[in-house]
């Protein structure tokens, strides 16, 4: 699966997301992050893309449910998609 995340930059985003992934038995295979000024405000905007190795027994919906609460808490947009 691929995870895409965007939100205001702050310390601990990667730590918090990877903690939830590890607790779910998900392996982070590749991670790319970037910080750029937001188009309207110029505030630092954090983005990340990750390739995930998800247990065969876990569905996209299950992983999304585990991450949604954290995404709300961190105030980030988070999207998951299955890789072909």
N, C-alpha and C positions, 0 to 999 in steps of 0.2 A: 504494500500500500504506500501511497504518497501522502504526506502531511504538508499542508501549507498554512502558515501562520503570519498574521500581520497585526501590529498594534503599536501603541506608544512605547518607546524604549524605556526599560527600567531594569534594574538589577534582578536577577533570579528567574527570568522567564524560562531559559533553557533548563535550569535546574528543576523547576517545578514541573515542566512538561515531561522531562525524562524520568522523574520520580514516578509519575502516573504510568508512563509506558512500562517501566521496569516492573512495577507492581502487577501489571497485567500480563507479564511474560513476553512483552514485545521487545524485539532487539532493534536498536538504531543502527542501520547499516551505513548510512551516508547522511551528512548534515551540512547544509550551506546556509550561512546567515549573512545579513547585511543591515546596515543602519544608514538611512538617508533622510534628508529633510522632507517633511510632509509637504505636498504641493501647496496647500492653502496657508498653513500656519508656520511652516519652517521648523516645527518641532521635530526632534529625532523620531523617526519611524522605523521600528524593528521589523524585519521580515526573515522568515526561515522556511526552508524546504528540506524535507527529510524523506529518505527511503526507509521503510519499516519492514522488518520480517515479523509477521504476525502469526501466532499459533494457528494451525489449521482449524481448530475448533472455534475460533473467534471470528465473528462476522464484522463487517464494516459498521453496521448499526450498533453493535455492542461496544466497539472501541469508541465510536462517536459519542455514545452515551457516557462513557467513562471520562472523556475529555471535555464535554460541554460545560460541566459545572466549573471546572478549572478555567476554561476560556472566559466564562462570565466573570469569575473572580479576578482574573488578570486583565479583563477588558480588552481582549484580543479577538480578532476574527480567525477562526480555525476551520479548515476544510480537509476532509479525507477523501481519497478516491482509490479505488482498486486499480492496480496496474494490470494490464493485459497479460 
